[in-house]
Amino acid sequence: MSGPGLMIQRCLRCGEHLFPERLACSRCASLELEPVPAGPGTVEDVTQILRAPSAATEGPVVIAVVRLEKGPMVLARAQAEVLPGTGVELEDVAGAVLISPRSGRSR
Protein backbone atom coordinates (compact mmCIF):
# COMPACT_ATOMS: atom_id res chain seq x y z
CA MET A 1 0.00 0.00 0.00
CA SER A 2 1.37 3.40 -0.86
CA GLY A 3 -0.40 5.89 1.45
CA PRO A 4 0.05 6.41 5.17
CA GLY A 5 -1.59 3.95 7.49
CA LEU A 6 -4.94 4.93 8.95
CA MET A 7 -4.78 6.62 12.35
CA ILE A 8 -7.40 6.20 15.07
CA GLN A 9 -7.56 7.53 18.63
CA ARG A 10 -6.82 5.85 21.97
CA CYS A 11 -8.12 7.18 25.26
CA LEU A 12 -5.29 7.70 27.73
CA ARG A 13 -7.64 7.19 30.69
CA CYS A 14 -9.52 3.97 29.83
CA GLY A 15 -7.66 2.61 26.76
CA GLU A 16 -10.72 2.64 24.45
CA HIS A 17 -9.88 2.87 20.73
CA LEU A 18 -12.06 5.32 18.79
CA PHE A 19 -12.97 5.92 15.16
CA PRO A 20 -13.96 8.30 13.68
CA GLU A 21 -12.05 11.06 15.45
CA ARG A 22 -13.81 12.49 18.50
CA LEU A 23 -13.31 15.30 20.98
CA ALA A 24 -13.96 13.05 23.99
CA CYS A 25 -13.89 9.33 24.74
CA SER A 26 -17.27 7.69 24.16
CA ARG A 27 -16.66 5.29 27.09
CA CYS A 28 -15.38 7.57 29.88
CA ALA A 29 -15.75 11.13 28.46
CA SER A 30 -12.02 11.86 28.90
CA LEU A 31 -10.53 14.56 26.72
CA GLU A 32 -7.12 12.86 26.89
CA LEU A 33 -6.89 11.16 23.47
CA GLU A 34 -3.86 10.29 21.39
CA PRO A 35 -3.51 9.24 17.75
CA VAL A 36 -2.36 5.65 17.17
CA PRO A 37 -2.02 3.49 14.05
CA ALA A 38 -5.24 1.61 13.29
CA GLY A 39 -3.42 -1.61 12.49
CA PRO A 40 -5.00 -4.48 10.56
CA GLY A 41 -8.62 -5.54 10.48
CA THR A 42 -11.02 -8.16 9.18
CA VAL A 43 -13.80 -7.62 6.64
CA GLU A 44 -17.21 -8.15 8.26
CA ASP A 45 -19.42 -7.35 5.24
CA VAL A 46 -19.12 -6.11 1.66
CA THR A 47 -21.44 -4.27 -0.68
CA GLN A 48 -21.06 -3.10 -4.27
CA ILE A 49 -22.31 0.27 -5.52
CA LEU A 50 -22.94 -0.03 -9.24
CA ARG A 51 -23.24 3.69 -9.96
CA ALA A 52 -20.06 5.65 -9.26
CA PRO A 53 -20.49 8.36 -6.61
CA SER A 54 -18.89 11.00 -8.86
CA ALA A 55 -17.70 11.55 -12.40
CA ALA A 56 -14.12 11.30 -11.13
CA THR A 57 -14.72 7.75 -9.85
CA GLU A 58 -15.34 4.76 -12.06
CA GLY A 59 -18.03 2.30 -10.94
CA PRO A 60 -18.66 -0.14 -9.53
CA VAL A 61 -17.33 0.80 -6.09
CA VAL A 62 -16.86 -1.87 -3.41
CA ILE A 63 -17.42 -0.75 0.18
CA ALA A 64 -16.47 -2.96 3.13
CA VAL A 65 -17.26 -2.88 6.83
CA VAL A 66 -13.98 -3.66 8.60
CA ARG A 67 -13.55 -4.54 12.28
CA LEU A 68 -10.14 -3.40 13.44
CA GLU A 69 -8.18 -5.74 15.70
CA LYS A 70 -8.23 -2.84 18.18
CA GLY A 71 -12.06 -2.86 18.20
CA PRO A 72 -13.65 -0.03 16.17
CA MET A 73 -15.51 -0.69 12.94
CA VAL A 74 -14.61 1.29 9.81
CA LEU A 75 -16.29 1.77 6.42
CA ALA A 76 -13.66 1.57 3.68
CA ARG A 77 -13.31 1.31 -0.07
CA ALA A 78 -11.81 -1.97 -1.28
CA GLN A 79 -8.88 -1.75 -3.70
CA ALA A 80 -9.14 -5.46 -4.61
CA GLU A 81 -11.69 -8.23 -4.24
CA VAL A 82 -12.42 -8.98 -0.61
CA LEU A 83 -14.90 -11.28 1.10
CA PRO A 84 -16.14 -11.44 4.68
CA GLY A 85 -13.34 -12.90 6.80
CA THR A 86 -10.55 -11.41 4.67
CA GLY A 87 -7.72 -9.85 6.69
CA VAL A 88 -6.95 -6.34 5.44
CA GLU A 89 -4.57 -3.42 5.89
CA LEU A 90 -5.98 0.11 5.92
CA GLU A 91 -4.58 3.35 4.57
CA ASP A 92 -5.68 6.97 4.47
CA VAL A 93 -5.50 8.54 1.02
CA ALA A 94 -6.60 12.18 0.95
CA GLY A 95 -9.16 11.50 3.69
CA ALA A 96 -10.53 8.31 2.12
CA VAL A 97 -10.07 4.99 3.91
CA LEU A 98 -8.85 2.31 1.49
CA ILE A 99 -8.22 -1.38 2.19
CA SER A 100 -6.10 -4.06 0.59
CA PRO A 101 -5.99 -7.76 1.51
CA ARG A 102 -3.18 -8.86 3.82
CA SER A 103 -1.08 -11.52 2.15
CA GLY A 104 -1.76 -14.99 3.50
CA ARG A 105 -3.97 -13.96 6.44
CA SER A 106 -7.64 -14.18 7.24
CA ARG A 107 -9.83 -15.01 10.18
Secondary structure, DSSP 8 states (H G I E B T S, - for coil): --S-B-EEEEETTT--EESS--SS-TTT--S-EEEEE---EEEEEEEEESS-SSTTS-S-EEEEEEEETTS-EEEEEESS---TTEEEEEEEETTEEEEEEEEEEE-
